[in-house]
Amino acid sequence: MIIQSATFVTSSTKIEQCPNKQLPEFAFIGRSNVGKSSLINMLTNNHKLAKTSGTPGKTQTINHFLINNSWYLVDLPGYGFAKVSKQNRGEFAKIIQDYVLNRQELVCLFVLIDSRLEPQTIDLEFLKLLGKNSIPFSIIFTKTDKLKPGAIERNIETYKKTLLIEWEELPPIFQSSSSRKHGKEEILQFLENLL
């Protein structure tokens, strides 16, 4: 797939405010500071599309971007650690849960996980929530340029083994590095196949 146009459409704080065009939606989510905005910018060839920040918790709304005038890429708030108040964290959790569990247009949720870390409880719990509610999702391991290939493979294998303790089969898994544009073609091809 070639992304020819990517346009910001709207930011929403609740699912009722999301676009009602009934186009397919592909959403991206992950713990705060996992590299979500950088990945979105890399996929769309637009380094200014999603706002990036070194401060966790930059994305605080559901952001819709119209891609090729035919589908939406959705940037969701990060879950977990963010430099915001406890009350705001609770509001983010509600926004995320409402969108993920109730948005009819959602085709696939891409869950981003930092390839440098061992399996984190917060990620595993979020994946479990998706599984219990039959939400279609894929995993993208980010920041693969920060590790040697052998270390990345070991970390991902550990993750797979951890998931297989409770899961019968694994979701589609991708590796990416926004700075090196690694994983871009595979992810876009997967999106195209789903469309």
C-alpha positions as CSV (number, residue, x, y, z in Angstrom):
1,M,0.0,0.0,0.0
2,I,1.2,3.5,-0.8
3,I,-0.2,6.3,1.4
4,Q,-0.8,9.2,-0.9
5,S,-2.7,11.4,1.5
6,A,-3.0,11.7,5.3
7,T,-5.2,14.4,6.7
8,F,-6.0,15.2,10.4
9,V,-9.8,15.1,10.7
10,T,-10.7,15.5,14.4
11,S,-9.8,14.9,18.1
12,S,-12.5,13.4,20.3
13,T,-12.8,12.9,24.0
14,K,-15.7,10.4,23.7
15,I,-16.7,7.9,21.1
16,E,-19.9,9.8,20.2
17,Q,-17.7,12.6,18.8
18,C,-15.8,10.3,16.4
19,P,-16.5,10.6,12.7
20,N,-19.7,9.0,11.5
21,K,-18.6,8.3,7.9
22,Q,-18.5,4.5,8.6
23,L,-15.1,4.0,7.0
24,P,-12.8,1.2,8.2
25,E,-10.6,2.2,11.2
26,F,-7.1,1.0,12.3
27,A,-6.1,2.2,15.7
28,F,-2.7,2.4,17.4
29,I,-2.2,2.2,21.1
30,G,0.5,1.4,23.6
31,R,2.0,2.4,26.9
32,S,3.0,6.1,27.1
33,N,6.2,6.8,25.3
34,V,6.3,3.6,23.3
35,G,6.9,5.5,20.1
36,K,3.3,5.5,18.8
37,S,3.3,9.0,17.2
38,S,6.7,8.3,15.6
39,L,5.4,5.1,14.1
40,I,2.3,6.8,12.7
41,N,4.4,9.5,11.2
42,M,6.8,6.9,9.6
43,L,3.9,4.9,8.1
44,T,2.3,8.0,6.6
45,N,5.6,9.7,5.4
46,N,4.6,12.8,7.4
47,H,6.8,13.6,10.3
48,K,4.4,16.3,11.5
49,L,1.1,14.3,11.4
50,A,1.0,12.9,14.9
51,K,2.6,15.1,17.7
52,T,5.7,13.4,19.2
53,S,7.1,14.3,22.6
54,G,9.7,13.1,25.0
55,T,7.1,13.6,27.7
56,P,4.8,10.6,28.3
57,G,1.1,11.2,27.9
58,K,1.2,13.7,24.9
59,T,-1.8,12.1,23.2
60,Q,-4.8,12.7,25.3
61,T,-7.7,12.3,22.8
62,I,-8.9,10.0,20.1
63,N,-7.3,11.4,16.9
64,H,-8.6,10.5,13.5
65,F,-6.5,10.8,10.3
66,L,-8.2,10.2,7.0
67,I,-5.9,8.1,4.8
68,N,-6.2,8.0,1.0
69,N,-9.8,9.3,1.5
70,S,-10.8,5.7,2.2
71,W,-10.0,4.7,5.8
72,Y,-9.0,6.2,9.1
73,L,-5.8,5.8,11.1
74,V,-6.7,6.4,14.8
75,D,-4.1,7.5,17.4
76,L,-5.3,6.6,20.8
77,P,-4.0,7.9,24.2
78,G,-1.3,5.8,25.7
79,Y,-2.1,3.7,28.7
80,G,-0.1,3.4,31.9
81,F,2.5,5.9,33.1
82,A,1.9,9.4,32.0
83,K,2.8,12.7,33.6
84,V,-0.8,13.6,34.3
85,S,-3.1,13.5,37.4
86,K,-4.7,10.3,38.6
87,Q,-8.1,11.7,37.6
88,N,-6.9,12.3,34.0
89,R,-5.4,8.8,33.9
90,G,-8.9,7.5,34.8
91,E,-10.4,9.6,32.0
92,F,-7.9,8.3,29.5
93,A,-8.7,4.7,30.5
94,K,-12.4,5.3,30.0
95,I,-11.8,7.0,26.6
96,I,-9.7,4.0,25.5
97,Q,-12.1,1.3,26.8
98,D,-15.1,3.0,25.2
99,Y,-13.4,3.2,21.8
100,V,-11.8,-0.2,21.8
101,L,-14.9,-2.1,23.1
102,N,-17.6,-0.2,21.3
103,R,-16.4,1.3,18.1
104,Q,-18.1,-0.6,15.3
105,E,-15.7,0.7,12.6
106,L,-12.6,-0.7,14.3
107,V,-11.0,-3.3,12.0
108,C,-7.8,-3.9,13.9
109,L,-6.1,-2.5,16.9
110,F,-2.3,-2.3,16.8
111,V,-0.8,-2.7,20.2
112,L,2.7,-1.2,20.4
113,I,5.2,-2.8,22.8
114,D,8.8,-1.6,23.5
115,S,11.1,-4.3,22.2
116,R,13.7,-3.5,24.8
117,L,11.6,-4.5,27.8
118,E,10.6,-7.8,29.3
119,P,6.8,-8.5,29.3
120,Q,5.1,-5.8,31.4
121,T,2.0,-6.6,33.5
122,I,0.1,-3.5,32.1
123,D,0.6,-4.7,28.5
124,L,-0.3,-8.3,29.3
125,E,-3.5,-7.1,31.2
126,F,-4.5,-4.9,28.2
127,L,-4.0,-7.8,25.8
128,K,-6.1,-10.0,28.0
129,L,-8.9,-7.4,28.0
130,L,-8.8,-7.5,24.1
131,G,-8.9,-11.3,24.1
132,K,-11.8,-11.6,26.5
133,N,-13.8,-9.2,24.3
134,S,-12.8,-10.7,21.0
135,I,-11.2,-7.5,19.8
136,P,-9.0,-8.1,16.7
137,F,-5.5,-6.9,17.3
138,S,-1.8,-7.2,16.2
139,I,1.4,-6.5,18.1
140,I,4.1,-4.1,16.9
141,F,7.4,-4.3,18.8
142,T,8.9,-0.8,18.5
143,K,12.4,0.7,18.9
144,T,14.2,-2.3,17.4
145,D,17.1,-0.1,16.4
146,K,18.0,0.3,20.1
147,L,19.0,-3.4,20.5
148,K,21.2,-5.9,18.7
149,P,19.2,-8.4,16.5
150,G,19.9,-11.3,18.8
151,A,18.6,-9.4,21.9
152,I,15.4,-8.4,20.0
153,E,14.7,-12.0,19.0
154,R,15.3,-13.2,22.6
155,N,12.9,-10.5,23.9
156,I,10.2,-11.3,21.4
157,E,10.5,-15.0,22.0
158,T,10.1,-14.4,25.7
159,Y,7.0,-12.4,25.0
160,K,5.5,-15.1,22.8
161,K,6.2,-17.8,25.4
162,T,4.5,-15.5,28.1
163,L,1.5,-15.0,25.9
164,L,1.2,-18.7,25.0
165,I,0.7,-19.5,28.7
166,E,-2.8,-18.1,28.4
167,W,-3.4,-17.8,24.7
168,E,-4.0,-20.7,22.3
169,E,-2.5,-18.8,19.3
170,L,-0.6,-15.6,18.8
171,P,-1.8,-12.5,17.0
172,P,0.1,-11.2,14.0
173,I,3.4,-9.7,15.2
174,F,5.6,-7.0,13.6
175,Q,8.9,-5.3,14.4
176,S,9.5,-1.7,13.7
177,S,12.0,1.1,14.0
178,S,10.7,4.6,13.1
179,S,14.1,6.1,12.7
180,R,15.2,3.4,10.3
181,K,11.7,2.9,8.7
182,H,12.0,-0.8,9.5
183,G,8.7,-2.7,9.4
184,K,6.9,-0.1,7.4
185,E,6.2,-2.2,4.3
186,E,5.1,-5.2,6.3
187,I,2.6,-3.2,8.4
188,L,1.2,-1.4,5.4
189,Q,0.9,-4.6,3.4
190,F,-1.0,-6.2,6.4
191,L,-3.3,-3.1,6.5
192,E,-4.0,-3.4,2.7
193,N,-4.8,-7.1,3.1
194,L,-7.3,-6.3,5.9
195,L,-8.9,-3.6,3.7
